[in-house]
Amino acid sequence: MGSPSRARVARVPDIDLSRCSRCMGCEELCPGVFHFNPAGYMDVAVLDEYPEECVDEAAAKCPEDCISWIDMG
């Protein structure tokens, strides 16, 4: 189950780690949302809301097409 912060948002960015090549493009485009976790995998920050334009751009430019939105409602 998600954290309380994620329960309030309508949708959350998601990364399919099985397809992620760790190119860091999403982190460069949207550093407040995407970051590497201590295990070395790309992760999504827990935020009260996500900048849709920024996440949409990262998803559109992802060479592995591994960024999507998950509806929380």
Backbone as CSV, one residue per row, in Angstrom:
resi,resn,N_x,N_y,N_z,CA_x,CA_y,CA_z,C_x,C_y,C_z
1,MET,0.850,-1.173,0.000,0.000,0.000,0.000,0.897,1.237,0.000
2,GLY,0.465,2.301,-0.719,1.251,3.518,-0.842,1.250,4.325,0.434
3,SER,2.073,5.339,0.459,2.154,6.213,1.619,0.926,7.124,1.658
4,PRO,0.669,7.775,2.781,-0.485,8.673,2.865,-0.427,9.779,1.823
5,SER,0.759,10.300,1.507,0.868,11.359,0.515,0.379,10.883,-0.834
6,ARG,0.741,9.681,-1.238,0.326,9.174,-2.537,-1.166,8.894,-2.575
7,ALA,-1.794,8.646,-1.454,-3.216,8.349,-1.432,-4.040,9.578,-1.819
8,ARG,-3.500,10.785,-1.689,-4.235,12.016,-1.985,-4.135,12.421,-3.442
9,VAL,-3.187,11.905,-4.188,-3.028,12.321,-5.575,-3.885,11.463,-6.489
10,ALA,-4.290,12.040,-7.623,-5.142,11.330,-8.569,-4.365,10.283,-9.348
11,ARG,-3.109,10.611,-9.675,-2.267,9.648,-10.384,-0.799,9.889,-10.064
12,VAL,-0.039,8.837,-10.220,1.372,8.825,-9.804,2.220,8.299,-10.965
13,PRO,3.382,8.926,-11.213,4.266,8.380,-12.234,4.806,7.019,-11.806
14,ASP,5.050,6.162,-12.774,5.563,4.827,-12.501,6.678,4.512,-13.494
15,ILE,7.668,3.773,-13.047,8.776,3.349,-13.903,8.781,1.826,-13.946
16,ASP,8.758,1.263,-15.133,8.895,-0.180,-15.312,10.387,-0.494,-15.243
17,LEU,10.850,-0.891,-14.072,12.283,-1.100,-13.856,12.856,-2.229,-14.698
18,SER,12.021,-3.151,-15.153,12.521,-4.239,-15.986,12.923,-3.739,-17.371
19,ARG,12.435,-2.549,-17.736,12.767,-1.978,-19.041,13.701,-0.780,-18.946
20,CYS,13.856,-0.203,-17.762,14.664,1.009,-17.574,16.140,0.721,-17.842
21,SER,16.756,1.552,-18.686,18.176,1.392,-19.009,19.064,2.303,-18.157
22,ARG,18.447,3.031,-17.225,19.166,3.966,-16.344,19.920,5.031,-17.133
23,CYS,19.294,5.536,-18.191,19.921,6.563,-19.029,19.974,7.919,-18.335
24,MET,19.159,8.099,-17.309,19.076,9.316,-16.505,18.350,10.468,-17.190
25,GLY,17.731,10.210,-18.334,16.997,11.265,-19.031,15.854,11.818,-18.211
26,CYS,15.112,10.955,-17.538,13.980,11.418,-16.731,14.467,12.269,-15.555
27,GLU,15.585,11.876,-14.981,16.140,12.646,-13.863,16.600,14.022,-14.332
28,GLU,17.158,14.097,-15.526,17.588,15.379,-16.072,16.402,16.285,-16.378
29,LEU,15.316,15.707,-16.904,14.145,16.493,-17.253,13.288,16.850,-16.050
30,CYS,13.244,15.987,-15.056,12.330,16.136,-13.924,13.027,15.720,-12.620
31,PRO,14.064,16.443,-12.208,14.850,16.005,-11.041,14.076,15.992,-9.725
32,GLY,13.005,16.736,-9.618,12.206,16.720,-8.397,11.311,15.501,-8.287
33,VAL,11.174,14.769,-9.393,10.290,13.613,-9.427,11.087,12.315,-9.497
34,PHE,12.061,12.259,-10.403,12.827,11.032,-10.631,14.222,11.153,-10.040
35,HIS,14.685,10.081,-9.397,16.027,10.066,-8.803,16.483,8.613,-8.617
36,PHE,17.776,8.443,-8.471,18.298,7.110,-8.170,18.160,6.844,-6.679
37,ASN,17.705,5.643,-6.339,17.610,5.268,-4.929,18.946,4.656,-4.487
38,PRO,19.136,4.395,-3.203,20.420,3.857,-2.717,20.810,2.511,-3.346
39,ALA,19.840,1.761,-3.850,20.145,0.472,-4.481,20.601,0.640,-5.929
40,GLY,20.556,1.893,-6.445,21.015,2.150,-7.800,19.942,2.063,-8.865
41,TYR,18.673,2.057,-8.458,17.569,2.014,-9.412,16.863,3.363,-9.454
42,MET,16.299,3.684,-10.606,15.527,4.912,-10.723,14.269,4.767,-9.882
43,ASP,13.890,5.843,-9.216,12.748,5.821,-8.313,11.931,7.093,-8.504
44,VAL,10.693,7.078,-8.037,9.798,8.221,-8.101,9.658,8.792,-6.691
45,ALA,9.869,10.098,-6.562,9.726,10.760,-5.267,8.270,10.722,-4.825
46,VAL,8.042,10.686,-3.530,6.693,10.760,-2.973,6.350,12.236,-2.821
47,LEU,5.394,12.692,-3.621,4.985,14.097,-3.625,3.482,14.203,-3.443
48,ASP,3.024,15.359,-2.993,1.585,15.590,-2.865,0.936,15.787,-4.232
49,GLU,1.705,16.297,-5.201,1.233,16.363,-6.580,2.450,16.351,-7.491
50,TYR,2.235,15.915,-8.712,3.319,15.743,-9.669,3.144,16.702,-10.840
51,PRO,4.236,17.305,-11.306,4.151,18.228,-12.438,3.873,17.458,-13.732
52,GLU,2.630,17.499,-14.186,2.211,16.668,-15.318,3.018,16.926,-16.578
53,GLU,3.268,18.188,-16.907,4.012,18.486,-18.137,5.410,17.902,-18.088
54,CYS,6.046,18.010,-16.952,7.407,17.508,-16.782,7.432,15.978,-16.898
55,VAL,6.530,15.316,-16.207,6.472,13.851,-16.250,6.090,13.377,-17.649
56,ASP,5.129,14.066,-18.282,4.731,13.693,-19.637,5.900,13.825,-20.615
57,GLU,6.704,14.874,-20.461,7.871,15.052,-21.329,8.891,13.938,-21.095
58,ALA,9.135,13.608,-19.835,10.067,12.518,-19.522,9.571,11.200,-20.113
59,ALA,8.277,10.951,-20.016,7.705,9.716,-20.568,7.837,9.693,-22.091
60,ALA,7.568,10.819,-22.728,7.640,10.894,-24.186,9.065,10.711,-24.705
61,LYS,10.038,11.170,-23.930,11.431,11.105,-24.374,12.183,9.883,-23.862
62,CYS,11.530,9.051,-23.069,12.183,7.862,-22.518,12.497,6.879,-23.656
63,PRO,13.776,6.532,-23.854,14.127,5.639,-24.961,13.606,4.214,-24.781
64,GLU,13.287,3.833,-23.560,12.787,2.482,-23.290,11.268,2.454,-23.104
65,ASP,10.626,3.626,-23.183,9.179,3.735,-23.017,8.715,3.057,-21.729
66,CYS,9.412,3.361,-20.623,9.105,2.674,-19.367,8.466,3.576,-18.299
67,ILE,8.109,4.803,-18.670,7.459,5.720,-17.720,5.988,5.850,-18.087
68,SER,5.132,5.694,-17.104,3.693,5.811,-17.324,3.062,6.406,-16.074
69,TRP,1.768,6.592,-16.126,0.995,7.071,-14.983,0.159,5.923,-14.431
70,ILE,-0.002,5.894,-13.123,-0.906,4.951,-12.455,-2.028,5.783,-11.832
71,ASP,-3.268,5.480,-12.190,-4.420,6.155,-11.592,-4.614,5.635,-10.177
72,MET,-4.744,6.555,-9.222,-4.880,6.183,-7.825,-6.343,6.183,-7.371
73,GLY,-7.231,6.688,-8.202,-8.627,6.818,-7.801,-9.406,5.625,-8.103
